[in-house]
Amino acid sequence: MKKQRLLAAILAVMLILAGCGSNRAGNSTGEIPETREEEIRDDTAQTAERNDEAVTNAVLPKELAQIPEEYFEESEYPGMLVELEYDTYESMSYEEQSQVLHKRAIVYLPYGYSEEEKYNVFYLMHGGWSNETTYLGTPDRPAAFKNVLDNGIAAGEIRPMIVVCPTYNNTSPEDSGNYSLALRLTENYHRELVNDLIPAVEGTYSTYAEDTTAKGLQASRDHRAFAGFSMGSAATWRTFQYCLDQFRYFMPSSGNLTSDGEYMASMVTDSGHTWSDFFIFAASGTDDFAYSSFKYQIEAMAGVSDGTFRYADNERDGNLYFLEQEGGTHSGEYAMEYFYNGLCWIWQP
């Protein structure tokens, strides 16, 4: 009953898209076909050219782990939520900069945050019918996932990091509830992200960015990740498309962009990056209405013959991995599970 009350509260807050459900089943690994395994083995030596300090050494799990029930309780070592306000421009006319928008992001600072330390930054985008408060809440009313971060960090499962929850909502808080509009806004969002949000965050808090110039953000890209569920996953794919210069890690879940693997590969080659410059950890549930199209995209990417995407459970051998939750539905409960699994892996020594 205790767990049911917790999950009910979580789902009430996290209105991501329709089709919610909370029945749990066993875990399952994404059944991606064997993908260029010989080619990957032959090219593994190329990873030696990378900066070892920039590579996560941990191996991703074979199955999705459920969030421990006690992690939803308040921690003895709580991080802090901060409201960060910044100015940007109306999305559709961003290049003209004719309409200024005053926006807010919710920023999580880990317990013991110090200006003397440098922190990795995890940008977490909401889905449909949601906003910047969906995952972490506000300083006055923290949401359940804030407790998950606190407890996961205190237990040593999650590295201390800064987590940023922004919004792609534009001129109205209702924008994310309009599907076609939300698609346009998530495609446009990269301009606000790179030009306005990241400088506001990383010019205020202590990160690996020496400065927030274009050069400074590119130099610190290994210490930056973008994640999202549903429409937030669409935003994640668009961030991959436009922001490989600023981000190394991407965690999309239950929201696809295309069925064309070659198109996804062209995003990498057009940006001037190579297969060893990024890692994508994807997840979805088998009873999620977005599952089939999402998995199809991952399979299409893994099937590209030029080696742009290399399926592997670790960053040294590849750059693409997919896990699925048997019975998982399109709900906030599973969204948090996918984020938790990614957070337990990323930036581990």
C-alpha positions in Angstrom: 0.0 0.0 0.0 2.9 2.3 0.8 4.4 1.8 -2.6 1.0 2.3 -4.3 0.5 5.6 -2.6 3.9 6.7 -3.6 3.4 5.8 -7.2 0.0 7.4 -7.3 1.5 10.6 -6.1 4.2 10.4 -8.6 1.9 9.8 -11.5 -0.4 12.6 -10.4 2.5 15.1 -10.7 4.1 13.7 -13.8 1.5 14.2 -16.6 3.7 13.3 -19.5 1.3 11.9 -22.1 -1.8 9.7 -22.2 -1.7 6.0 -21.7 -0.4 5.7 -18.2 -0.3 2.4 -16.3 1.5 1.0 -13.3 1.5 -2.8 -13.5 5.0 -4.1 -13.2 6.5 -7.1 -14.9 10.0 -8.6 -15.3 12.9 -6.8 -16.9 14.1 -7.5 -20.4 17.0 -6.6 -22.6 16.3 -4.9 -25.9 16.6 -7.5 -28.6 18.7 -5.5 -31.1 20.0 -7.8 -33.8 23.7 -8.6 -33.9 25.1 -5.4 -35.4 28.5 -5.3 -37.1 30.1 -7.1 -34.2 33.2 -8.1 -36.2 33.6 -4.6 -37.5 33.3 -3.2 -34.0 36.0 -5.6 -32.8 38.3 -4.7 -35.7 37.9 -1.0 -34.9 38.1 -1.1 -31.2 41.7 0.0 -31.3 40.5 3.4 -32.5 39.2 4.2 -29.1 42.7 4.5 -27.9 42.8 7.9 -29.6 40.2 9.2 -27.2 40.8 11.0 -23.9 40.4 8.2 -21.4 39.2 10.7 -18.8 36.3 11.5 -21.0 35.0 7.9 -21.2 32.6 6.4 -18.8 34.2 3.1 -17.6 31.0 1.5 -16.3 29.1 -1.2 -18.3 25.4 -0.6 -18.7 23.2 -3.2 -17.1 21.7 -6.1 -19.0 18.3 -5.4 -17.5 16.6 -2.2 -16.2 16.7 -2.0 -12.4 13.7 -0.8 -10.5 14.2 2.2 -8.3 14.5 1.1 -4.7 11.3 1.9 -2.8 13.2 3.7 -0.1 14.7 6.1 -2.6 11.3 7.9 -2.8 11.6 8.8 0.9 13.3 12.0 2.0 17.1 11.6 2.3 19.3 12.6 5.3 21.6 14.2 2.7 19.3 16.3 0.6 20.4 18.3 -2.4 19.0 21.8 -3.1 16.5 22.9 -5.7 17.0 26.4 -7.1 14.8 28.4 -9.5 17.1 29.9 -12.3 15.6 32.7 -14.3 17.0 33.7 -17.7 16.0 35.5 -20.9 15.5 34.0 -24.3 13.5 34.7 -27.4 10.3 33.5 -28.9 10.9 30.2 -30.6 9.4 30.7 -34.0 11.1 34.1 -34.6 14.2 33.3 -32.5 16.7 34.5 -35.2 15.0 37.9 -35.4 15.2 38.2 -31.6 12.1 40.4 -31.8 10.3 39.0 -28.7 12.0 38.5 -25.4 10.8 35.7 -23.1 11.5 35.5 -19.4 11.8 31.8 -18.5 12.7 29.6 -15.6 14.6 26.3 -15.1 14.6 24.2 -12.0 18.2 23.3 -11.0 19.3 20.6 -8.7 22.5 21.1 -6.7 23.8 17.9 -5.0 24.3 17.7 -1.2 27.6 19.4 -0.3 27.7 21.4 -3.5 30.8 23.6 -3.5 32.1 26.2 -5.9 35.5 24.6 -5.3 34.4 21.5 -7.2 33.5 20.9 -10.8 30.2 19.2 -11.6 28.9 17.3 -14.7 25.5 18.6 -15.9 22.5 16.5 -16.8 19.8 18.4 -18.7 16.4 16.7 -18.3 13.5 17.7 -20.5 9.8 17.1 -19.8 7.2 15.6 -22.1 3.7 16.6 -23.2 1.3 18.4 -20.9 4.2 19.2 -18.6 6.7 21.9 -17.7 10.0 22.5 -15.9 8.6 21.5 -12.5 7.4 18.0 -13.7 10.3 15.9 -12.6 11.9 17.7 -9.7 9.1 20.0 -8.5 10.0 23.4 -7.0 12.1 24.5 -4.0 8.9 24.8 -1.9 7.3 21.6 -3.2 10.0 19.0 -4.3 8.8 16.1 -6.4 9.6 12.4 -5.8 12.4 12.2 -8.3 14.3 14.8 -6.3 14.4 12.2 -3.5 15.6 9.6 -5.9 18.6 11.8 -6.8 19.3 12.5 -3.2 19.3 8.9 -2.1 21.1 7.6 -5.2 23.9 10.1 -4.7 24.1 9.4 -1.0 24.3 5.6 -1.7 27.1 6.2 -4.2 25.1 4.8 -7.1 24.8 8.2 -8.8 27.7 10.6 -9.2 27.1 14.0 -7.6 26.0 16.2 -10.5 23.9 19.2 -11.4 20.5 18.4 -12.9 18.6 21.0 -14.9 14.9 20.8 -15.8 14.0 23.4 -18.4 11.0 23.7 -20.6 10.4 24.0 -24.4 7.1 25.8 -23.6 7.2 29.0 -25.6 4.6 31.8 -25.1 2.1 29.7 -23.1 2.4 27.1 -20.4 -0.1 25.1 -22.4 2.3 24.7 -25.4 3.4 21.2 -24.5 -0.2 20.0 -24.7 -0.4 20.8 -28.4 1.2 17.9 -30.2 2.1 19.5 -33.5 3.2 22.7 -31.8 5.4 20.8 -29.4 7.1 19.0 -32.2 8.1 22.3 -33.7 9.2 23.7 -30.4 11.4 20.8 -29.6 13.0 21.1 -33.0 13.6 24.8 -32.4 14.8 24.3 -28.8 18.5 23.9 -29.6 18.9 27.6 -30.1 17.6 28.5 -26.7 19.5 25.6 -25.2 22.9 26.6 -26.5 22.6 30.3 -26.6 20.6 31.1 -23.4 20.0 28.2 -21.0 23.5 26.6 -20.9 25.3 29.9 -20.4 22.8 30.8 -17.7 23.3 27.5 -15.9 27.0 27.1 -16.4 27.8 30.7 -16.0 26.2 30.6 -12.5 27.2 27.2 -11.1 30.5 25.4 -11.0 30.9 23.1 -14.0 33.6 21.9 -16.3 33.0 24.8 -18.7 35.9 27.3 -18.2 33.6 29.9 -19.8 30.3 29.9 -21.7 31.7 30.9 -25.1 31.2 28.6 -28.0 34.7 27.4 -27.5 34.2 26.8 -23.8 31.1 24.8 -24.3 32.7 22.6 -26.9 35.7 22.0 -24.8 33.5 20.8 -21.9 31.0 18.7 -24.0 32.2 15.4 -22.3 30.7 16.6 -19.1 27.2 17.3 -20.4 24.2 15.1 -21.1 20.6 15.5 -22.4 17.7 13.2 -21.6 14.0 13.1 -22.0 10.9 10.9 -22.2 8.1 11.0 -24.8 8.1 14.6 -26.3 11.2 15.1 -24.1 12.8 12.2 -26.1 12.0 14.1 -29.3 13.8 17.1 -27.8 16.7 14.7 -27.0 17.0 13.5 -30.6 16.9 17.1 -31.8 19.6 18.0 -29.4 21.6 15.1 -30.8 21.0 16.5 -34.3 22.0 20.1 -33.6 24.2 20.0 -30.5 26.9 17.3 -30.8 29.4 20.1 -30.3 28.1 20.7 -26.8 26.9 17.3 -25.6 28.5 13.8 -25.4 25.7 11.8 -23.8 22.0 11.4 -24.9 19.3 9.4 -23.1 16.1 9.3 -25.2 13.1 7.1 -24.1 9.7 6.3 -25.6 9.8 8.9 -28.3 11.2 8.5 -31.8 12.2 11.0 -34.4 12.5 9.0 -37.7 12.6 5.5 -39.1 15.6 6.4 -41.3 18.9 5.2 -39.8 20.9 6.8 -42.6 19.3 10.2 -41.8 20.4 9.8 -38.2 23.9 8.9 -39.3 24.1 12.0 -41.5 23.6 14.1 -38.4 26.9 12.8 -37.1 28.9 13.1 -40.3 27.4 16.6 -41.1 28.5 17.8 -37.7 32.1 16.7 -38.2 32.0 14.2 -35.4 32.8 10.4 -35.4 31.3 7.4 -33.7 33.6 7.7 -30.7 32.4 11.2 -29.8 29.0 10.3 -28.3 26.9 7.7 -26.5 23.2 7.1 -26.7 21.4 5.1 -24.0 17.8 4.4 -25.0 14.9 2.8 -23.2 11.2 2.0 -23.5 8.5 -0.4 -22.3 6.9 -3.2 -24.3 3.4 -2.0 -23.5 4.2 1.7 -24.3 2.3 3.0 -27.3 5.6 4.6 -28.5 7.6 1.3 -28.1 7.4 -0.1 -31.7 8.3 3.1 -33.5 11.0 3.9 -30.9 12.6 0.4 -31.2 12.4 0.5 -35.0 14.4 3.7 -35.0 17.1 2.2 -32.7 17.3 -0.9 -35.0 17.5 1.3 -38.1 20.4 3.2 -36.5 22.2 0.0 -35.5 21.8 -1.3 -39.0 23.6 1.5 -40.7 26.5 -0.1 -42.5 29.1 2.7 -42.3 29.8 2.1 -38.6 28.4 5.5 -37.4 26.3 3.6 -34.8 27.9 0.7 -32.9 25.8 -1.3 -30.5 27.5 -2.0 -27.2 26.9 -1.9 -23.5 30.0 0.2 -22.8 31.4 3.4 -24.2 34.7 2.0 -25.3 33.3 -0.5 -27.8 30.4 1.4 -29.1 27.9 4.3 -28.8 24.4 2.9 -28.9 22.5 0.8 -26.3 18.9 -0.1 -25.8 17.0 -1.6 -22.9 13.3 -2.4 -22.7 11.0 -3.0 -19.7 8.6 -5.9 -20.2 5.1 -4.6 -19.6 6.3 -1.0 -19.3 3.7 1.6 -20.2 3.9 5.3 -21.2 4.0 6.7 -17.7 6.0 8.8 -15.3 6.8 5.7 -13.3 8.7 4.2 -16.1 10.2 7.5 -17.2 11.9 7.8 -13.8 13.1 4.2 -14.0 14.9 4.9 -17.3 16.4 8.1 -16.0 17.6 6.3 -12.9 19.3 3.6 -14.8 21.1 6.1 -17.0 22.1 8.2 -14.0 23.6 5.1 -12.3 25.9 4.6 -15.3 26.9 8.0 -16.6 30.2 9.5 -15.6 31.1 6.5 -13.4 34.9 6.1 -13.1 
